[in-house]
Structure formats: structure tokens, C-alpha cells
Amino acid sequence: MRTGYGVETVRAAERALMARLPEGALMRRAAAGLAAACGQLLGRIYGSRVVLLVGSGDNGGDALYAGARLARRGAGVTAVLLTPERAHEGGLAALRAAGGRVRVAPGAVVEGAAEPVGDLIARADLVVDGIVGIGGKGGLRPAAVELADLVRDAGVPVVAVDLPSGVDADTGEVPGPALPAEATVTFGAYKPGLLIDPAREHAGAVRLIDIGLGPHLPGTPDVEALQHADAARLLPRPKAESDKYRRGVVGVVAGSGRYPGAAVLAVSGALRSGAGAVRYVGPGAEAVIARYPETLVSEGPPGHAGRVQAWAVGPGLGDEPAARQAVDEVVASEVPLLVDADGLRLMDLEAVRARTAPTLLTPHAGEAAALLGVAREQVEAGRLAAVRDLAERTGATVLLKGSTTLIAEPTAPGATPSPVRVNATGTGWLATAGSGDVLTGLAGGLLAAGLSARDAASAAAYLHGLAGRLAPDPPAAMDVASALATAWQDVMRGE
């Protein structure tokens, strides 16, 4: 499990650790890891050209000390200082002693040279972004934007120090200009912004350097991201005495005369969920049974379909009165429930809040915005805040779809909030019609198999994302459904 901690938590852990270490030891650890990562990206250090973009404080100090290490191994290293009067003195002295050059941001002169900053950056093999640390807020300032533009125009690879400059470490928001990186070297712990879009997209490949913070971090992180072993532990496994009913029966209410394919796709996901049986309710029965003859079909209403351990409702229901009645009926049921797509629009929020059985809502950004009464752009810009807010308002577990899927559950009075789960296995190819219907069936089946709403959402998002990567590009939704079996096997084998 990858765990992420907010800025204040990380800083408190750093203070506790530094109190036990010689002065400067923590920065030297970070710089050693950063220099090693830069060396791996360069491939050959001797003779390479490295430009350090250095802001004030410890973030710039990490870059300077790492630059000194690279310079001692034969790299030509130049530090460009945005605020010379506030540059880290020890790091600056170390770089100079190692033979590195120093200049200030555009318009100043390199010591012993007069090469324009733009030319300096254009000739570099690597740029190290040490402009702003994890406490930065509000996007880059004008001088830093000028440097970022020069880097972007030159197309030089960027390694970010701890966090790409201009992104919010706590929320994953990108409130203004930022400097995207090909790789980010972060220290001690992941920060939420490295795991959550849109900031995650700016971070590139993230490498965590262990500097000894672990014993000083709290047991409950702010966010967490499943890995293969975590997902494998969640997935249901039949026992010797299992039959299809003990494995769980999921009821799927989906599709309409206009959208019969939604029924087929939702059922396809449910059949790959590990549940023992799938009951389908709705007008798409003929299409469902033609594709999946093992499905138990009924034209409705849901209460006449037979016993289920969970309901998944919503994809392709349309606006017919029967659709609203079906949603009302399953919301009033006493079994776990997943609501998606049209079901989110048709459900009665007060009835959802009154439920005692587990409830999972699976909106995309537009649907979440409608439930919250805000603009879609607000949800997309602040995904972490949006998923937490929606979980608290509805009293339900919420899976917010997107390039990084977020899962939050409401906090009981007096309880410590659970970490928001982050799933990063997804791919942009999953942004295709019907893909979410497959996810609905998959997560609903995991609910029926006995997983909690949070775990069902987490495991489903993980498998769904892997299936999107395994399916041929560009995949259709049915390709994603077909790839679920392979994704499941890969997780179980730890591949």
C-alpha cells in the first residue's frame, strides 16, 4: 500500500527526526537519493550538463547538494537562483566547492560567463526543479513562470525535487502555472498531490526516497493507493463448500429500450466480479440473455426478481417512470446498493441518507458536480475535496471516476476519517462509452460477494484500470470487460 501524508504531518515527522540527527543529516540523505535518481536518468554523469532551478529554503538546498554530488562525478552543473539572497548557504557553498557554477534568474550573468539562461537550459541534458517546496501555494510566480517557459520550449527532461513546482501537495490541485516533470523524487512519504490528478499528471514517474520518516508518521495516512498485493487480499475466493448463492448474488437494474447495451455491459462486469450469480432486471433481458445465457433475467420490478445480496442500479435507465420506480425500490431495500449514471439523477437523496445498509455512489465529475450543486470544473480542479464533501453530504461511500479514481467514505461522529483511496491503474482509454457500466457491474458483484463498499469500490477500480491497460488500444467497453479475467489473474499472481 502506498500511503500519502499532508504537508503539516510530514513537517512534524521531519522535525521529530531532525531532533535525533546531526545538523544537516536529513538534507544530505535527501540529496544523496536525488543525485542517484538523476544519475540513473542521465545514464552517464561524466560530461553531462545539468541545470538546477533553485528557489529559497530546503527544497532549493536539496537541489544544490544533489548538484554538488553530480559535479564531483564530472557533470557540468549550473544553478540558476530565483532569490539569491535566500538561497541555501550550505548547499550553495557545496556546489561551488565541487566546481559548479551559479547565476541568478534571467538577465544576470554566470560567474565567468555571459550565456543567456535560455541557451543554458537549451543545452542541458537535465533540469532539476527545486523552485518551490511542498508548502508552495497558488501556482508559480512570474519569475518562475519565465524559467518554466524556457524549460518547456527547450524540451529538456525535468526532475522535480519532492514535488513539481506549482502544484498543491495536499490536494492535487494545480491552481496556476506549474512546471511538469518527467520524474519526481519525493522524500520520506508520498504527498497526496503526487497521487491525485491533475497534479499527478505533472509529476511523471514518482520515486520515493526513504529518509527515515516512517517511525515518526501517524498510523492513519490522508490517502492510500492499493498495489497488487492489496487488491489480491480483497478479491473473493470460493471455498470448497461454496455454491453460487454462498458466493453472492448481485442484482443489476440497467438498460432501457433506448440503451439496451448498458444492460449487457453492466452484466458483463458483474459476471467477472466473483459473485456466484447475476440477476438482471429490466427491458434489456433479451439482449442480455443472448450474450450471457447464464444470467437470471426478469422484466421487473426488482422486488420480483428473487433474492440478492446486493443491487447495482443506474446505467442506461433513461427517464421512464418505471426507471424511477425501480431506483426507489432498490434504494428502499436492506441490502448493499451501488448507484450509478441515471440512478444518481433519479435517486432520492433523503432516502439514500436514511439507508442503514452500505451504499456506494459512482459518479463521474459531471454527476458529482450536479449532486454538489457546483460547476464540473470545480470538481475536476479539486477532486479530493469533492469526493470527501460528497461522501459526507450523502452518507454514502463515493467512488469519483477519473484518471485517478478516488474513493471516500463518510466519517462517523467522533471517528478518525478513513484515508481516501486513490486508484492510479486507469488509463485515458477508459474514457469511452460503456466503460463505466462495466465498472458498475463489477463493483456491484464485489458488494454481493461480501466486500465492504470501500473495499468493493477499491478492488473494482483497480481491476477495471488494469483491464483498460490490457485491452487492445483503442478499447471498446466490451474489450475492457473481456480483459477483466486476465486482470484478475494477474493480480492474483502478483504480476
C-alpha positions, 0 to 999 in steps of 0.5 A: 500500500502506498500511503500519502501524508499532508504537508503539516504531518510530514513537517512534524515527522521531519522535525521529530527526526531532525531532533535525533540527527546531526545538523544537516543529516536529513538534507544530505540523505535527501540529496544523496537519493536525488543525485542517484535518481538523476544519475540513473536518468542521465545514464552517464554523469561524466560530461553531462550538463545539468541545470538546477532551478533553485528557489529559497529554503530546503527544497532549493538546498536539496537541489544544490547538494544533489548538484554538488554530488553530480559535479564531483562525478564530472557533470557540468552543473549550473544553478540558476537562483530565483532569490539569491539572497535566500538561497541555501548557504550550505548547499550553495557553498557545496556546489561551488566547492565541487566546481559548479557554477551559479547565476541568478534568474534571467538577465544576470550573468554566470560567474565567468560567463555571459550565456543567456539562461535560455541557451543554458537550459537549451543545452542541458541534458537535465533540469532539476526543479527545486523552485518551490517546496511542498508548502508552495501555494497558488501556482508559480510566480512570474519569475518562475513562470519565465524559467518554466517557459524556457524549460518547456520550449527547450524540451529538456527532461525535468526532475522535480525535487519532492514535488513539481513546482506549482502544484498543491501537495495536499490536494492535487490541485494545480491552481496556476502555472506549474512546471511538469516533470518527467520524474519526481523524487519525493522524500520520506512519504508520498504527498497526496498531490503526487497521487491525485490528478491533475497534479499527478499528471505533472509529476511523471514517474514518482520515486520515493526516497526513504529518509527515515520518516516512517517511525515518526508518521501517524498510523492513519495516512490522508490517502492510500493507493492499493498495489497488487498485493492489496487488491489480491487480499480483497478479491473473493475466493470460493471455498470448497463448500461454496455454491453460487448463492454462498458466493453472492448474488448481485442484482443489476437494474440497467438498460432501457429500450433506448440503451439496451447495451448498458444492460449487457455491459453492466452484466458483463462486469458483474459476471467477472466480479466473483459473485456466484450469480447475476440477476438482471432486471429490466427491458434489456433481458433479451439482449442480455440473455443472448450474450450471457445465457447464464444470467437470471433475467426478469422484466421487473420490478426488482422486488420480483426478481428473487433474492440478492445480496446486493443491487447495482442500479443506474446505467442506461435507465433513461427517464421512464417512470418505471426507471424511477420506480425501480431506483426507489425500490432498490434504494428502499431495500436492506441490502448493499446498493451501488448507484450509478449514471441515471440512478444518481439523477433519479435517486432520492437523496433523503432516502439514500441518507436514511439507508442503514445498509452500505451504499456506494455512489459512482459518479463521474465529475459531471454527476458529482458536480450536479449532486454538489450543486457546483460547476464540473470544473470545480470538481475536476480542479479539486477532486479530493475535496469533492469526493470527501464533501460528497461522501459526507453530504450523502452518507454514502461511500463515493467512488469519483471516476477519473484518471485517478479514481478516488474513493471516500467514505463518510466519517462517523461522529467522533471517528478518525476519517478513513484515508481516501483511496486513490486508484492510479491503474486507469488509463485515458482509454477508459474514457469511452462509452460503456466503460463505466457500466462495466465498472458498475457491474463489477463493483456491484458483484464485489458488494454481493460477494461480501466486500465492504463498499470501500473495499468493493469500490477499491478492488473494482477500480483497480481491476477495471484500470488494469483491464483498460491497460490490457485491452487492445488500444483503442478499447471498446467497453466490451474489450475492457470487460473481456480483459477483466479475467486476465486482470484478475489473474494477474493480480492474483499472481502478483504480476 
